[in-house]
């Protein structure tokens, strides 16, 4: 029987978790003599991440309209998001830049090359900032929101005309999410199997190759809370951040698995950032120390983009 330890990236100990035991067995274990900074949660296979605070509005990005679905380059110097502040009011793509990862973003700018009079939402910027994925219901798709892709030669170049990524799309709504595992896996959301969004994992053999094969639908224990959307997969493919659709919509969650070939275990709510308002669209930096998301917590406004620091446990 194997045991695992979750260690904080900041160096603190999270305590030992007997992940090989079924959850009901953990409640029967005697309490151990733990160090002061150990965290042991009986009946759970994953300890809670630690956040610097509940999240603060990101300066320079938000206005009185909705801002959702933040996505950043790996260096954290460029951010893309959805806003309805101008244009058709259906949703358009905006972005902002900053000189360093601790500086404030410059005022957000409209991404004219990929925005139309149709709906454009949920931008996903690649790590190097040279590929942009969006969801759009513009003409030329398969129906509903389709996944489209645009490219550019440098960070200062204009975006190409987006093209339809037909292998990911269906006659229903399909929405891209940030890629993981060397950008070979995309956890996209889709309504192809019903009214609620569910998350699927699409694989490709190389970054310049199309996605191929059957898509893996993410199945989680105790899914009575509704659909799974806003998925953000960690680079090693073992952590999935997401928000719920349906009756339990409005909170952020984390699910864990031992390897990308195994199923996810029961998710936990991210109590450090969840409020009585709605939280959605999680995004985590490559070093797993920065956490961005959208929330409707500010009174009299729609969604805004928030950020906080993250101390995420790592399975050893």
Secondary structure, 3 states (H helix, E strand, C coil): CCCEEEEECCCCEEEEECCCCCHHHHCCCCCCCCCCCCCCCCCCCCCCCEECCCCEECCCCCCCCCEEEEEECCCCCEEEEEECCCCCCCCEEEEEECCCCCCCCCCCEECHHHCCCCCEEEEEECCCCCEEEEEECCCCCCCCCEEEEEECCCCCCCCCCCEECHHHCCCCCEECCCEECCCCEEEEEECCCCCCCEEEEEECCCCCCCCEEEEEECCCCCCCCCCEEEEEECCCCCEEEEEECCCCCCCEEEEECCCCCCCCCCCEECCCCCCCCCEEEEEECCCCCEEEEEECCCCCCCCEEEEEEEECEEEC
